[in-house]
């Protein structure tokens, strides 16, 4: 499956970082040694090796000299970094959006754009990728009422732009769970919520979208409002990532143990969810109650 060229930059950074780490270990050097060669802190070296930044050309040359890299190794990593830098600028890299998000919350956009499959539990909210503009505006009006109008507008536009992963030429496959309470909360008023429910019904006609509701009758699972997303990528070269929503923003983890734990949690919730046909009927019932 094709990946957006904008998304490939994060994979290029990760591969370059892993290769530089391999060369450092092969040279029997520590991160502190590499940092001393560069005249920077160990954190900078760690950041490069973790795939969160490309080294500058001077830094790369210094590191490769210190690691006694071969001509073939130098050429390969230089080409990889140059290619990664050449990818076009994504919409989220534009100033109005870039200033809104930080750290893992910002990195999540790259991962979501590169994903082949998203398995998510949205808890007490309608899944973000399936929210209508009016629903998002209602959320922002309450949750960000102390922010500027420009801030709220950028937040809403970000949510809308992210939904493009579902409609692009090679769309992501979405497998979503949400609680019944997310469908019954009358966000934005009856008309806004009716339109949101109708949008969900229309979205479920698309082959790449699956949504299941954890109903009230499921008991304890129906109040499990902890949102998380498992991000799977094409091929076998990139590890799956788990994103968890926290008060201070998203956190990203690619530790296989954490990923397996989240998959078990998702499976546990899915076992108590309605199937898609039952979900459609439940959404339809709730929409009719709002008429």
Number of C-alpha atoms within 10 A of each C-alpha: 11 10 17 19 15 18 21 20 24 20 18 21 23 20 20 26 25 16 16 24 21 14 20 22 13 12 13 10 14 14 18 15 15 22 18 13 14 19 11 13 13 16 12 18 25 18 14 19 24 17 19 17 18 22 21 10 12 9 18 18 16 15 21 18 13 17 20 15 18 12 9 9 15 16 11 13 19 16 13 16 21 13 13 21 17 11 14 14 13 14 15 19 13 10 9 17 16 13 13 15 17 13 12 15 19 18 17 20 19 19 21 21 23 25 25 21 19 20 20 25 30 21 22 20 19 25 18 15 16 22 20 22 15 18 22 21 21 16 17 19 16 10 11 15 12 11 11 10 13 10 18 21 15 17 20 20 16 17 18 17 13 16 18 14 20 19 11 10 11 14 20 25 18 22 17 22 24 27 26 26 19 18 22 16 14 16 20 18 13 15 15 17 22 23 16 24 25 15 14 22 18 11 16 18 10 11 9 16 18 18 24 25 28 27 19 14 11 16 11 10 18 21 16 16 16 12 18 22 23 25 24 22 21 15 9 8 9 13 16 21 24 27 22 20 15 12 5 8 13 19 16 20 16 15 12 13 10 14 20 14 12 21 17 12 14 19 12 12 22 19 13 18 25 19 15 14 11 13 21 19 13 18 20 16 12 16 21 11 11 13 8
